[in-house]
Amino acid sequence: QVQLVESGGGLVQAGGSLRLSCVASGSIFSINVMGWYRQAPGKVRERVASITSRGSSSYADSMKGRFTISTDIAKNAVYLQMNSLKPEDTAVYYCNLRQAADVYWGQGTPVTVSS
């Protein structure tokens, strides 16, 4: 079984920054993909960014240039540095791990950006 625990969410003013962290525990394969998704109130969950265990990252178009995903393989951790935050970035941010045919989710950490 795999568990994902996110942290780092909170309230920030527009233009500010936050750094989200997610640590995975349990049976973690050496080859996997970790990522961040978000879900705003009344909207569907959307992908923010993902990174492979080899360090290859990709971003949703609206996050490019503002968000940076990184990973610490030794800690089974993934991070999301969010800069120049906008009110429309307000959402619950979820950590995601994909390995083999399995997908795991964290419980989510809320981010609120005030204008």
N, CA, C and O of each residue as an XYZ file, in Angstrom:
460
protein
N       0.838     -1.181      0.000
C       0.000      0.000      0.000
C       0.880      1.241      0.000
O       1.982      1.239      0.549
N       0.383      2.288     -0.617
C       1.122      3.544     -0.710
C       0.311      4.652     -0.065
O      -0.903      4.738     -0.251
N       0.979      5.483      0.680
C       0.346      6.668      1.253
C       1.073      7.914      0.798
O       2.300      7.940      0.710
N       0.300      8.943      0.509
C       0.845     10.234      0.109
C       0.351     11.284      1.093
O      -0.841     11.370      1.388
N       1.274     12.070      1.589
C       0.911     13.103      2.552
C       1.415     14.442      2.030
O       2.617     14.648      1.858
N       0.471     15.350      1.782
C       0.823     16.680      1.300
C       0.913     17.667      2.453
O       0.322     17.465      3.514
N       1.657     18.725      2.226
C       1.735     19.828      3.176
C       2.136     21.089      2.429
O       2.586     21.035      1.284
N       1.967     22.223      3.095
C       2.441     23.478      2.520
C       1.371     24.399      2.000
O       1.668     25.533      1.623
N       0.127     23.946      1.969
C      -0.937     24.824      1.497
C      -1.233     25.913      2.520
O      -0.738     25.884      3.646
N      -2.047     26.868      2.104
C      -2.413     27.946      3.018
C      -2.991     29.124      2.288
O      -3.392     29.032      1.127
N      -3.027     30.233      2.989
C      -3.570     31.480      2.446
C      -2.422     32.397      2.059
O      -1.493     32.605      2.839
N      -2.488     32.940      0.863
C      -1.440     33.826      0.374
C      -2.083     34.926     -0.468
O      -3.134     34.721     -1.076
N      -1.455     36.072     -0.496
C      -1.965     37.167     -1.323
C      -1.551     36.966     -2.780
O      -0.553     36.307     -3.074
N      -2.322     37.534     -3.664
C      -1.976     37.470     -5.079
C      -0.564     38.006     -5.301
O      -0.170     39.021     -4.726
N       0.178     37.308     -6.138
C       1.563     37.662     -6.390
C       2.550     36.950     -5.486
O       3.760     36.991     -5.709
N       2.021     36.302     -4.470
C       2.884     35.606     -3.518
C       3.278     34.219     -3.987
O       2.975     33.808     -5.107
N       3.965     33.506     -3.095
C       4.488     32.174     -3.421
C       4.151     31.184     -2.321
O       3.976     31.546     -1.158
N       4.066     29.945     -2.716
C       3.916     28.833     -1.784
C       4.703     27.648     -2.324
O       4.905     27.518     -3.531
N       5.138     26.797     -1.424
C       5.818     25.572     -1.815
C       5.075     24.392     -1.186
O       4.991     24.266      0.036
N       4.547     23.546     -2.043
C       3.860     22.355     -1.581
C       4.822     21.175     -1.554
O       5.711     21.054     -2.397
N       4.628     20.316     -0.575
C       5.440     19.113     -0.451
C       4.540     17.895     -0.379
O       3.415     17.966      0.114
N       5.043     16.789     -0.871
C       4.319     15.518     -0.798
C       5.343     14.418     -0.583
O       6.314     14.299     -1.330
N       5.115     13.623      0.439
C       6.000     12.503      0.733
C       5.220     11.210      0.592
O       4.140     11.048      1.160
N       5.783     10.300     -0.169
C       5.168      8.995     -0.372
C       5.830      7.967      0.532
O       7.041      8.002      0.753
N       5.023      7.057      1.048
C       5.543      5.970      1.871
C       4.858      4.679      1.462
O       3.781      4.681      0.867
N       5.516      3.576      1.800
C       4.970      2.279      1.431
C       5.797      1.642      0.336
O       7.009      1.844      0.255
N       5.139      0.882     -0.494
C       5.822      0.152     -1.565
C       5.963      1.053     -2.792
O       5.081      1.112     -3.648
N       7.091      1.749     -2.852
C       7.355      2.683     -3.944
C       8.305      2.030     -4.941
O       9.387      1.574     -4.573
N       7.896      1.991     -6.193
C       8.738      1.420     -7.225
C       9.798      2.438     -7.649
O       9.630      3.642     -7.459
N      10.870      1.944     -8.214
C      11.935      2.839     -8.659
C      11.523      3.621     -9.907
O      12.048      4.703    -10.169
N      10.596      3.076    -10.662
C      10.101      3.769    -11.857
C       8.659      4.198    -11.601
O       7.770      3.365    -11.428
N       8.450      5.489    -11.580
C       7.101      5.980    -11.323
C       6.984      7.417    -11.840
O       7.944      8.019    -12.321
N       5.795      7.918    -11.719
C       5.535      9.308    -12.072
C       4.789      9.946    -10.905
O       3.779      9.413    -10.445
N       5.276     11.063    -10.437
C       4.583     11.805     -9.381
C       4.126     13.138     -9.944
O       4.749     13.703    -10.843
N       3.044     13.615     -9.405
C       2.527     14.860     -9.952
C       1.600     15.572     -9.006
O       1.299     15.102     -7.909
N       1.159     16.713     -9.462
C       0.220     17.543     -8.724
C      -0.998     17.823     -9.602
O      -0.886     18.120    -10.791
N      -2.140     17.718     -8.981
C      -3.408     18.077     -9.610
C      -4.089     19.084     -8.684
O      -3.718     19.233     -7.520
N      -5.075     19.757     -9.220
C      -5.841     20.668     -8.370
C      -7.307     20.637     -8.761
O      -7.674     20.323     -9.893
N      -8.128     20.975     -7.778
C      -9.562     21.027     -8.019
C     -10.132     22.251     -7.325
O     -10.121     22.356     -6.099
N     -10.625     23.167     -8.130
C     -11.264     24.363     -7.607
C     -12.744     24.062     -7.341
O     -13.301     23.130     -7.922
N     -13.371     24.835     -6.478
C     -14.788     24.603     -6.176
C     -15.642     24.621     -7.440
O     -15.579     25.560     -8.234
N     -16.436     23.576     -7.612
C     -17.338     23.503     -8.750
C     -16.689     23.145    -10.072
O     -17.338     23.163    -11.118
N     -15.403     22.819    -10.025
C     -14.692     22.484    -11.266
C     -14.123     21.079    -11.195
O     -14.011     20.491    -10.119
N     -13.763     20.549    -12.361
C     -13.163     19.225    -12.403
C     -11.699     19.311    -12.000
O     -11.061     20.358    -12.104
N     -11.195     18.185    -11.540
C      -9.779     18.137    -11.169
C      -8.939     18.250    -12.429
O      -9.244     17.631    -13.449
N      -7.883     19.040    -12.351
C      -7.007     19.231    -13.507
C      -5.553     18.980    -13.123
O      -5.141     19.173    -11.979
N      -4.808     18.551    -14.108
C      -3.389     18.297    -13.882
C      -2.630     19.617    -13.838
O      -2.873     20.516    -14.643
N      -1.718     19.718    -12.896
C      -0.869     20.899    -12.784
C       0.496     20.618    -13.390
O       0.961     21.344    -14.269
N       1.130     19.561    -12.913
C       2.466     19.212    -13.379
C       2.766     17.792    -12.952
O       2.157     17.261    -12.022
N       3.721     17.180    -13.650
C       4.156     15.842    -13.281
C       5.633     15.697    -13.566
O       6.209     16.439    -14.362
N       6.235     14.727    -12.901
C       7.657     14.485    -13.069
C       7.918     13.002    -12.928
O       7.379     12.349    -12.035
N       8.751     12.470    -13.816
C       9.079     11.058    -13.753
C      10.220     10.835    -12.766
O      10.885     11.778    -12.338
N      10.430      9.589    -12.420
C      11.515      9.247    -11.508
C      12.879      9.513    -12.149
O      13.904      9.509    -11.468
N      12.880      9.743    -13.458
C      14.126     10.090    -14.147
C      14.302     11.601    -14.255
O      15.301     12.079    -14.792
N      13.322     12.353    -13.741
C      13.471     13.791    -13.702
C      12.857     14.560    -14.851
O      13.046     15.772    -14.957
N      12.128     13.876    -15.709
C      11.482     14.555    -16.827
C      10.150     15.135    -16.355
O       9.294     14.417    -15.838
N       9.990     16.444    -16.542
C       8.802     17.123    -16.031
C       7.953     17.682    -17.163
O       8.433     17.926    -18.270
N       6.704     17.874    -16.855
C       5.790     18.509    -17.797
C       4.760     19.301    -17.018
O       4.470     19.006    -15.859
N       4.209     20.319    -17.679
C       3.300     21.242    -17.017
C       2.054     21.488    -17.861
O       2.086     21.397    -19.088
N       0.967     21.798    -17.181
C      -0.188     22.328    -17.881
C       0.193     23.713    -18.398
O       0.973     24.428    -17.770
N      -0.357     24.073    -19.529
C       0.050     25.324    -20.183
C      -0.108     26.533    -19.272
O       0.747     27.419    -19.277
N      -1.171     26.589    -18.501
C      -1.440     27.774    -17.690
C      -0.486     27.900    -16.502
O      -0.445     28.947    -15.857
N       0.275     26.855    -16.207
C       1.197     26.879    -15.075
C       2.644     27.100    -15.496
O       3.507     27.382    -14.665
N       2.897     26.972    -16.783
C       4.276     27.113    -17.249
C       4.825     28.488    -16.902
O       4.161     29.505    -17.098
N       6.036     28.502    -16.390
C       6.683     29.758    -16.064
C       6.406     30.250    -14.656
O       7.158     31.073    -14.134
N       5.339     29.760    -14.030
C       5.013     30.189    -12.669
C       5.240     29.074    -11.652
O       5.618     29.335    -10.509
N       5.010     27.843    -12.069
C       5.129     26.697    -11.165
C       6.330     25.850    -11.562
O       6.652     25.723    -12.744
N       6.983     25.278    -10.569
C       8.113     24.388    -10.804
C       7.950     23.137     -9.969
O       7.790     23.206     -8.750
N       7.990     21.997    -10.630
C       7.906     20.717     -9.926
C       9.297     20.141     -9.793
O      10.114     20.254    -10.707
N       9.570     19.525     -8.659
C      10.861     18.892     -8.437
C      10.646     17.655     -7.579
O       9.586     17.466     -6.981
N      11.672     16.822     -7.533
C      11.541     15.585     -6.785
C      12.820     15.273     -6.035
O      13.912     15.654     -6.458
N      12.680     14.589     -4.940
C      13.810     14.063     -4.178
C      13.578     12.557     -4.098
O      12.802     12.071     -3.275
N      14.262     11.843     -4.963
C      14.044     10.399     -5.065
C      14.343      9.702     -3.744
O      13.624      8.787     -3.342
N      15.396     10.132     -3.078
C      15.810      9.480     -1.832
C      14.734      9.591     -0.759
O      14.603      8.715      0.096
N      13.967     10.674     -0.811
C      12.915     10.899      0.181
C      11.542     10.494     -0.327
O      10.552     10.619      0.393
N      11.473     10.008     -1.566
C      10.172      9.720     -2.190
C       9.260     10.942     -2.084
O       8.086     10.830     -1.733
N       9.811     12.081     -2.387
C       9.081     13.334     -2.229
C       8.982     14.085     -3.551
O       9.849     13.984     -4.419
N       7.917     14.826     -3.668
C       7.739     15.710     -4.809
C       7.304     17.064     -4.279
O       6.566     17.154     -3.298
N       7.768     18.110     -4.938
C       7.507     19.465     -4.481
C       6.903     20.289     -5.624
O       7.123     20.008     -6.802
N       6.152     21.293     -5.246
C       5.618     22.213     -6.233
C       5.852     23.632     -5.739
O       5.209     24.083     -4.791
N       6.764     24.324     -6.378
C       7.012     25.726     -6.070
C       6.082     26.565     -6.922
O       6.119     26.498     -8.150
N       5.251     27.352     -6.266
C       4.259     28.162     -6.975
C       4.568     29.630     -6.746
O       4.549     30.110     -5.612
N       4.848     30.330     -7.814
C       5.154     31.757     -7.757
C       4.102     32.561     -8.506
O       3.332     32.020     -9.300
N       4.084     33.842     -8.242
C       3.144     34.751     -8.923
C       1.720     34.203     -8.879
O       1.024     34.144     -9.893
N       1.319     33.814     -7.701
C       0.003     33.183     -7.551
C      -1.122     34.160     -7.865
O      -1.028     35.358     -7.598
N      -2.178     33.617     -8.434
C      -3.349     34.393     -8.819
C      -4.577     33.860     -8.073
O      -4.587     32.704     -7.649
N      -5.585     34.674     -7.914
C      -6.807     34.171     -7.256
C      -7.371     32.923     -7.927
O      -7.954     32.065     -7.265
N      -7.196     32.828     -9.228
C      -7.719     31.643     -9.932
C      -6.912     30.377     -9.662
O      -7.292     29.293    -10.104
N      -5.817     30.507     -8.946
C      -5.058     29.328     -8.516
C      -5.649     28.718     -7.242
O      -5.199     27.665     -6.789
N      -6.636     29.368     -6.676
C      -7.277     28.842     -5.472
C      -7.914     27.492     -5.764
O      -8.730     27.358     -6.676
N      -7.530     26.499     -4.980
C      -8.007     25.132     -5.206
C      -7.454     24.238     -4.102
O      -6.615     24.652     -3.302
N      -7.939     23.016     -4.079
C      -7.295     21.979     -3.284
C      -6.295     21.284     -4.201
O      -6.645     20.837     -5.293
N      -5.061     21.199     -3.750
C      -3.992     20.605     -4.537
C      -3.732     19.186     -4.038
O      -3.553     18.949     -2.844
N      -3.718     18.255     -4.982
C      -3.563     16.848     -4.661
C      -2.261     16.306     -5.244
O      -1.893     16.599     -6.382
N      -1.596     15.524     -4.448
C      -0.408     14.804     -4.900
C      -0.865     13.482     -5.524
O      -1.848     12.882     -5.090
N      -0.146     13.051     -6.529
C      -0.529     11.852     -7.288
C       0.712     11.027     -7.583
O       1.763     11.568     -7.927
N       0.584      9.732     -7.449
C       1.684      8.815     -7.774
C       1.139      7.731     -8.697
O       0.128      7.092     -8.401
N       1.821      7.537     -9.810
C       1.458      6.461    -10.731
C       2.635      5.509    -10.862
O       3.746      5.929    -11.186
N       2.395      4.236    -10.612
C       3.425      3.227    -10.793
C       2.771      1.935    -11.226
O       1.775      1.502    -10.647
N       3.341      1.320    -12.254
C       2.717      0.152    -12.873
C       1.293      0.559    -13.276
O       1.109      1.580    -13.938
N       0.306     -0.217    -12.890
C      -1.079      0.068    -13.274
C      -1.847      0.791    -12.163
O      -3.057      0.993    -12.266
N      -1.138      1.175    -11.107
C      -1.798      1.758     -9.937
C      -1.638      3.268     -9.877
O      -0.638      3.834    -10.317
N      -2.658      3.893     -9.319
C      -2.650      5.335     -9.122
C      -3.040      5.615     -7.670
O      -4.001      5.049     -7.149
N      -2.288      6.484     -7.041
C      -2.540      6.823     -5.640
C      -2.698      8.334     -5.509
O      -2.094      9.109     -6.251
N      -3.523      8.727     -4.549
C      -3.788     10.144     -4.304
C      -3.565     10.492     -2.836
O      -3.803      9.683     -1.940
N      -3.109     11.699     -2.624
C      -3.058     12.220     -1.273
C      -4.409     12.795     -0.889
O      -5.360     12.769     -1.670
N      -4.473     13.316      0.331
C      -5.747     13.825      0.834
C      -6.019     15.250      0.393
O      -7.134     15.751      0.537
N      -5.002     15.902     -0.142
C      -5.151     17.256     -0.645
C      -4.757     18.303      0.372
O      -4.920     18.116      1.578
N      -4.239     19.400     -0.129
C      -3.906     20.538      0.716
C      -4.496     21.794      0.074
O      -4.247     22.055     -1.103
N      -5.266     22.567      0.823
C      -5.937     23.721      0.224
C      -5.012     24.919      0.052
O      -4.182     25.222      0.910
N      -5.178     25.577     -1.065
C      -4.459     26.812     -1.354
C      -5.498     27.890     -1.662
O      -6.357     27.718     -2.526
N      -5.401     28.987     -0.947
C      -6.304     30.106     -1.176
C      -5.481     31.342     -1.490
O      -4.614     31.739     -0.712
N      -5.760     31.946     -2.639
C      -5.045     33.144     -3.052
C      -6.025     34.312     -3.014
O      -7.015     34.331     -3.745
N      -5.739     35.274     -2.160
C      -6.625     36.429     -2.020
C      -6.194     37.553     -2.957
O      -5.008     37.725     -3.239
N      -7.161     38.302     -3.424
C      -6.858     39.396     -4.352
C      -6.587     40.694     -3.610
O      -6.316     41.719     -4.236
